[in-house]
Amino acid sequence: MGYDIYIQTADGKLAEGGGNYFGIMWTAMPRTLDAMANFGMLAELPVPSVPLLSAYGLAAADFEPGTQPDQATANRIAEFRAAYQATLDAAESKPTGIPSYKLQLNDGFLVTVTEISAALTTYEAHPAVELAEIPLGDPTWRDWTAFLRRAQTHGGFRVY
């Protein structure tokens, strides 16, 4: 078990080709988050509330396979899905880093290019940045920062 992280293109589709996926075990993510926090790359923000089905007059049964909703229900389902996706895609207008919840949870939150840029700018300004990527020990950190730099040139990434 772990985290599957996929770079997406600027239009929101999964990027194709090598280097666009990063997998990290659930036991390794705390170390990565700790390093990111030490370098000032994370922003501590509250986890946003996702819309509730009941707010759209829906129930779990409306999403069962084979269910054929009437037009009014289909419209409410579309509205719910759009609101849910908007929550996953939301970002601060001037981020100071990557919100930690977007990396702690594997719900498909979008980590935007501006969030990645803010995190990398802070990281690269840190006085110990050159030591951080020396090829000693566990290569996860070097691979992770390389992945962040790649995602920054595309459309961000999502964590599942």
Buried (B, 14 or more C-beta within 10 A) or exposed (E): EEBEBBBBEEEEEEBEEEEBBBEBEEEBBEBBBEBBEEBBBBBEBEBEEEBEBEEBEBEEEBEEEEEEEEEEBEEBBEBBEEBBBEBBBEBBEEBBBBBBBBBBEBBBBBBBBBBBBBBBEBBEEBEEEEEBEEEEEEEBBBEBBBBBEBBBEBBBBBBE
